[in-house]
Each structure stands twice: as C-alpha cells, then as structure tokens.
Amino acid sequence: MKLEEFKNHLMQAHINKTLLIGKHDPNNLGMTFSKKRSVISHQVVEDIPKFIREGIKKVFEHENFQGKYYEVVLTTYYEFASSGVSAYSQVPEKGYDRVVAVKGKAIGWHIYGEDSCNIEADIASGNLRNKVELD
C-alpha cells in the first residue's frame, strides 16, 4: 500500500465516524473498561484531518496473526500520540509514542495507541513480521 492510499483510508474512516472507537477516545476517559486500553491524545483528536495530512511522519506496515498492522510515527509537532490506561481506571498512566491503525473485520479502519518499545518486542518475538515502510 502507498502512503497516500493509507491516509485516504484513515480519512474515510474519520468521515464515517469509525476511526476513533469509544474506548480509545480521550473524551471517554471518565468511563472505565474491564481491560487495559490506550487513549489517543487530545492533540491528535482535536483535528483528525490535520493529523492525517500533516502529523504522520512515517508509516510501517507489519503483519500479525490478524492481518496488517500499521505503525504510525508522528511528526515532532505532536507531543505524544496516546496514553495507556489500566483496567477500571480513568487516569492515563504512561505516554505512548505511536498510533496504530488496523482494519478490523467488524469495525473497519480504526486507530489506537501503542508504545514503540512494545512494538519492537513484538517484532523480536515474531508476533509482528515483514516490516515495510510505506512510501
């Protein structure tokens, strides 16, 4: 996939209101969930079209057991990409430096946050493979 095609998929999901599902929306931090989750930063979600146009520095496509997994590296304009939130918590605990985009079977294209250290660990363990940068 080309980078522009990837961005078009994200923009269409944004238009369809499926790009940011509830548990990853920072406006839903007041809700608790039974499992650990990531929450996309307010800075990213306040203007998603701008983030798609200008905030994406690089995208790496990986494969995992579910299909394609897209690691998004943000430009320096964005202080951080997302945060980790523990189960049953309303408080972000750790800043994450990546946004991940996937195309789910039921939801379609959507984004969530991840730490690049976790991504590297998944590559090392073989859970993610065939890393390719989109151009």
C-alpha positions in Angstrom: 0.0 0.0 0.0 1.2 3.5 -0.7 1.2 6.2 2.0 -1.5 8.3 0.3 -3.8 5.3 0.0 -3.3 4.7 3.7 -4.1 8.3 4.6 -7.2 8.1 2.4 -8.4 5.0 4.3 -8.0 6.9 7.6 -9.8 10.0 6.2 -12.7 7.9 5.0 -13.0 6.2 8.4 -12.9 9.6 10.1 -15.7 10.8 7.8 -17.7 7.5 8.6 -17.1 8.2 12.3 -15.4 4.8 12.8 -11.7 5.9 13.1 -11.8 6.5 16.8 -13.8 4.0 18.8 -15.1 4.8 22.2 -12.6 3.2 24.4 -9.7 5.0 22.6 -11.4 8.4 22.6 -9.9 10.8 25.2 -13.3 12.3 25.7 -14.3 9.0 27.3 -11.6 8.9 30.0 -14.4 9.2 32.6 -15.6 5.7 31.6 -13.9 2.6 32.9 -13.3 -0.6 30.9 -12.5 -4.1 32.2 -9.3 -4.4 30.2 -6.2 -2.2 29.8 -6.6 0.3 26.9 -4.9 3.1 25.1 -6.4 6.6 24.7 -5.4 8.7 21.7 -4.1 12.2 22.8 -6.4 15.2 22.7 -3.9 16.9 20.4 -4.4 14.2 17.7 -8.2 14.0 18.0 -8.9 17.8 18.1 -8.2 18.0 14.4 -8.0 14.5 12.9 -7.9 15.7 9.3 -4.9 17.9 10.1 -3.3 14.9 11.9 -3.8 12.7 8.8 -2.5 15.4 6.4 0.4 16.8 8.5 1.0 14.7 11.6 2.2 11.5 10.0 5.9 11.3 9.6 6.3 7.6 8.7 4.1 4.5 8.5 5.4 1.0 8.8 3.3 -1.9 7.7 3.7 -5.1 9.7 1.9 -8.5 9.5 0.5 -10.2 12.6 -1.9 -13.1 13.1 -4.9 -10.9 12.4 -3.6 -9.3 9.2 -2.0 -6.0 8.6 -0.9 -3.7 11.4 0.2 -0.1 10.6 2.7 1.7 13.0 2.4 5.4 12.6 5.3 7.6 13.6 4.2 11.2 14.4 5.9 14.4 13.4 7.5 16.4 16.2 4.5 18.8 16.3 2.7 16.2 18.4 4.0 16.0 21.9 2.8 12.4 22.3 0.5 10.1 20.5 -1.5 8.4 23.2 -1.6 7.1 26.7 -2.0 3.7 28.4 -4.9 3.4 30.9 -5.2 0.4 33.3 -8.3 -1.7 33.6 -11.1 0.1 35.7 -9.1 3.3 35.7 -9.9 6.8 34.4 -6.4 8.1 34.6 -3.7 7.8 31.9 -0.6 6.2 33.3 2.1 6.2 30.6 2.6 8.2 27.4 2.9 6.2 24.2 4.8 7.4 21.2 2.9 5.6 18.4 -0.5 5.5 16.8 -1.5 2.1 15.4 -4.1 1.7 12.6 -5.8 -1.6 11.8 -8.6 -2.6 9.6 -10.9 -4.7 11.8 -13.4 -7.1 10.3 -16.4 -5.6 12.2 -15.3 -2.0 12.8 -13.1 -1.3 9.7 -10.2 1.1 9.9 -9.6 2.5 13.4 -6.7 3.8 15.5 -5.3 3.2 19.0 -2.1 3.9 20.8 1.0 1.9 21.5 4.5 2.3 22.8 7.3 1.7 20.3 9.1 -0.5 22.9 6.1 -2.9 22.8 6.2 -2.9 19.0 9.9 -3.7 19.0 9.3 -6.5 21.5 6.5 -7.9 19.2 8.9 -7.8 16.3 11.6 -9.6 18.3 9.2 -12.3 19.4 7.9 -12.8 15.9 4.4 -11.5 16.7 5.0 -8.8 14.1 6.9 -9.5 10.9 7.6 -8.3 7.4 8.1 -4.6 8.4 7.9 -2.3 5.3 7.8 1.5 5.3 5.0 2.9 3.2 6.2 5.5 0.6 
